[in-house]
Amino acid sequence: MLTSQRTVESFWLPSLFSQTMTAIEHITALYPAVTLNEMDEYALLDRIDTKYLVRVDDLPELLSALTGSHAILETGSSRISEYRTLYFDTPTLNFYFDHHNGKRPRYKIRMREYQNTQDAFLEIKEKVHDLRTIKNRMPIASIRQSFTSEMHTFLEQFYPGDSSTLRPILWNNFKRITLLNTGYCERITIDLGLKFFNDSDTLQLSHLAVIELKQKDLSRDSIILQALKSKGYQPLSLSKYCTGVAFLNPEIKHNRFKQNFLQFRASTKRIHKNVNFSPVPASLSH
């Protein structure tokens, strides 16, 4: 079993980025707020996803471009939510290799806790083709490292494999900003402070963020797409699960993700010169 994430100290961005985070918090305060119930009307469980890997220090400018068109999810008094996730896979990492080999359909199974609200779900995502993703989920009491009989029954509805073979593989935590544009029926999630770990290693990507645009139908007229394009960003096929597995297991096959690795390193070198961009032992991250 993987070490529980609660036993590992969670730390936020390095001091180098404190100014950037202050700017982000100031800008998010300018948005009109929507509640979780309002956001659920635009859950977009059947959707088209477009992802980008961006530098955290570009976020203030990108966020500023959306204040007139988007609203922000607010839970309690917080506009930046905390998430923690436990990913499951087969002992031979079928989900990872299905993604690496470009198989369709392919699946991702995880338990996710929304720490601001204490809600938790068992989620299964099916990638139907290059653009469309279908997500199904069931409420659970909390993240656990094995499935109950009710969970197995749920998985059997949407996953054609044997759920009894699935094992916990990777922990991930991050902070998220969620924006909504009702006019385009689109949601934007911005994930910051990404951290991955297993029993032996920890990887933090504090200087990078993942922006994901979720749309009912693909529209290139989206303001965020235009803003990202103006800064030279291109869409990227990116899985947080596969990223964590590949970086924490350097011996594993990851040819398909080579371009992702190059982009991670290129973005890193623009901020940190001579950085050693690799996981550190979990014991050193405590």
SVG drawing of the C-alpha trace seen along z (x, -y; Angstrom):
<svg xmlns="http://www.w3.org/2000/svg" viewBox="-27 -43 51 52">
<polyline fill="none" stroke="black" stroke-width="0.4" points="0.0,0.0 1.1,-3.5 1.9,-5.8 -1.1,-8.0 -0.7,-11.4 -1.6,-13.0 1.7,-11.8 3.7,-13.8 4.2,-17.5 2.4,-19.5 4.2,-22.8 3.2,-25.5 5.2,-27.4 8.9,-28.4 9.5,-31.9 10.6,-32.9 7.0,-32.7 5.4,-34.5 5.0,-37.7 3.3,-35.8 0.9,-34.1 0.0,-37.5 -0.8,-38.8 -2.9,-35.7 -4.9,-36.1 -5.5,-39.8 -6.8,-39.1 -9.0,-36.2 -10.7,-38.5 -11.9,-40.6 -14.1,-37.9 -17.8,-37.4 -18.3,-34.3 -20.4,-31.2 -21.3,-28.5 -20.7,-24.8 -24.4,-24.2 -24.2,-26.7 -21.0,-25.2 -22.6,-21.7 -25.0,-22.9 -22.0,-23.0 -20.3,-19.8 -19.5,-18.9 -19.0,-15.2 -19.1,-14.5 -16.8,-17.1 -13.8,-18.1 -10.6,-18.8 -7.7,-21.0 -4.7,-21.2 -1.7,-23.6 1.4,-23.6 2.3,-27.1 4.7,-28.9 3.2,-30.1 4.6,-33.6 2.4,-34.0 -0.8,-33.3 -1.5,-36.9 -1.6,-38.2 -3.7,-35.3 -6.2,-35.6 -6.5,-39.3 -7.7,-38.7 -10.7,-36.7 -12.2,-38.9 -14.8,-40.4 -16.0,-37.1 -15.7,-34.5 -16.9,-33.8 -14.9,-31.9 -15.9,-29.0 -15.9,-30.0 -16.2,-27.4 -16.6,-28.9 -14.5,-32.0 -11.8,-30.4 -11.3,-30.9 -8.3,-28.5 -9.3,-25.0 -7.2,-22.1 -7.4,-18.7 -5.8,-15.3 -6.0,-12.3 -5.1,-8.6 -4.7,-6.9 -5.3,-3.2 -3.9,-0.9 -3.3,2.7 -0.1,4.3 1.4,4.1 0.3,0.4 -2.2,1.1 -3.7,-2.4 -0.4,-4.0 0.7,-2.0 -2.7,-2.4 -2.1,-6.1 1.5,-5.8 0.5,-3.6 -2.4,-5.9 -5.1,-3.2 -8.8,-4.1 -10.9,-3.9 -8.7,-4.1 -9.5,-4.5 -8.3,-6.4 -9.6,-5.4 -9.0,-7.6 -10.3,-8.7 -10.4,-12.4 -11.0,-14.5 -12.1,-18.1 -10.5,-19.3 -12.3,-22.7 -15.7,-20.9 -14.6,-17.5 -16.4,-15.9 -14.9,-12.8 -15.6,-10.7 -14.6,-7.6 -14.1,-8.7 -13.6,-6.8 -12.7,-8.7 -13.0,-7.2 -11.0,-8.8 -13.2,-8.0 -11.0,-9.7 -8.4,-12.5 -10.9,-15.2 -13.8,-13.7 -13.7,-12.5 -16.6,-10.9 -16.4,-11.0 -18.6,-9.1 -18.3,-9.3 -19.9,-8.2 -19.7,-9.9 -17.6,-8.2 -16.9,-8.9 -13.2,-9.4 -10.2,-8.2 -9.2,-4.6 -6.7,-2.2 -9.1,0.6 -12.6,0.8 -15.8,1.7 -18.4,4.0 -20.4,0.9 -17.4,-0.6 -16.8,2.6 -20.4,2.5 -20.0,-1.1 -16.8,-0.3 -18.3,2.7 -20.8,0.3 -18.2,-1.7 -14.9,0.3 -14.7,3.5 -11.8,4.9 -11.6,6.7 -11.7,4.1 -10.4,6.6 -6.9,6.4 -6.6,2.6 -4.0,1.3 -3.1,-2.2 -0.2,-3.5 0.3,-7.3 -0.7,-10.2 -1.1,-13.7 -2.1,-16.9 -2.5,-20.4 -4.4,-23.7 -7.1,-24.6 -8.7,-27.7 -12.0,-27.0 -13.5,-29.5 -16.8,-29.4 -18.0,-31.1 -21.7,-30.4 -21.8,-32.1 -19.5,-29.5 -20.5,-26.7 -16.9,-26.2 -15.0,-25.7 -11.3,-26.4 -9.3,-24.7 -5.9,-26.0 -3.9,-23.5 -0.9,-24.9 1.5,-23.5 1.5,-20.1 3.1,-17.4 3.4,-13.7 4.7,-10.9 4.8,-7.2 6.5,-5.4 10.1,-6.2 10.1,-9.6 8.4,-13.0 8.2,-15.3 7.1,-18.9 6.4,-21.2 5.8,-24.4 6.9,-26.7 4.5,-25.2 0.7,-25.1 -1.7,-23.0 -4.6,-24.8 -7.4,-22.7 -10.2,-24.0 -13.4,-21.9 -16.0,-22.6 -19.2,-21.0 -18.1,-21.5 -14.8,-22.7 -14.6,-26.5 -11.3,-28.1 -12.9,-31.5 -12.5,-31.0 -10.7,-34.0 -8.3,-31.8 -7.3,-30.0 -6.5,-33.3 -4.6,-34.6 -2.5,-31.4 -1.8,-31.5 -0.6,-35.1 2.0,-34.0 3.2,-31.2 1.6,-28.3 0.5,-25.3 -2.0,-22.6 -0.4,-19.5 -1.5,-16.0 -0.9,-15.8 -2.0,-13.4 -1.1,-14.2 -1.2,-10.5 1.2,-9.5 3.5,-12.5 3.8,-11.4 4.4,-7.7 7.0,-8.5 9.0,-11.0 9.0,-8.8 9.8,-5.7 12.6,-6.8 13.2,-3.2 9.7,-2.9 8.9,-3.3 8.0,-6.9 9.0,-7.6 5.5,-9.0 5.9,-11.6 9.3,-12.7 7.9,-16.0 6.2,-16.6 9.5,-16.1 11.3,-18.5 8.6,-21.1 8.8,-20.6 12.5,-21.1 12.4,-24.1 9.9,-25.9 12.0,-25.0 15.2,-26.4 13.5,-29.7 13.0,-30.2 15.8,-28.1 19.3,-28.0 21.3,-24.8 18.3,-23.2 18.4,-19.4 14.9,-18.6 14.3,-15.2 12.4,-13.6 13.8,-13.7 13.5,-10.9 10.3,-11.1 12.2,-11.2 13.7,-14.6 10.3,-16.1 9.0,-15.8"/>
</svg>
